[in-house]
Amino acid sequence: MAWTAEDRNWMHRAIALAREGEATEGMNPIGCVIVRDGKIVGEGCNEVDLRHDATAHAEIVSMRRAGQALQCNELRDAVLYTTLQPCGMCTMASVWAKIGRIVYGAGREDVHEMYFEDRHLDTVDFIRDAFRDDLSLEGGLMAAECATLYVPPDADVSKMEQFNR
């Protein structure tokens, strides 16, 4: 994939948000930026623990903020940049919001398996099966830098310490 300078710029912003989330109690190191017409319309980090809300993933938080800012629920022509491959919930929300492009940094193979669903479902499956041929999914932008925010794939993490299990 030939990434543009604009893609890198927005991913740098998502990484900065992830680092803010890591440093803030109740937040987690997943950052997301939603851009339309070259401007940020929504951004955030994972706020699940802060809000006591299982749906407060960085992508959902960003979509909610974009919807409020634009006073609409459709984000046509928007690009969602996120530091970690979106989960099924966030991918389906992107489908429903009519986001045009998803760009992520670290993917399933770059981080510990605890970050993803148990049934080997992949974001690509959700998009393929969602009857949206106008939504593109591109992964691996600054993957190594994004992966440093998370537990590595070969880390020995006890089941008690793992989330999403």
Helices and strands as residue ranges (DSSP letters): H 5-23, E 28-36, E 39-46, H 48-51, H 58-70, E 79-84, H 88-97, E 101-106, G 108-110, G 113-115, H 123-128, E 136-139, H 143-147
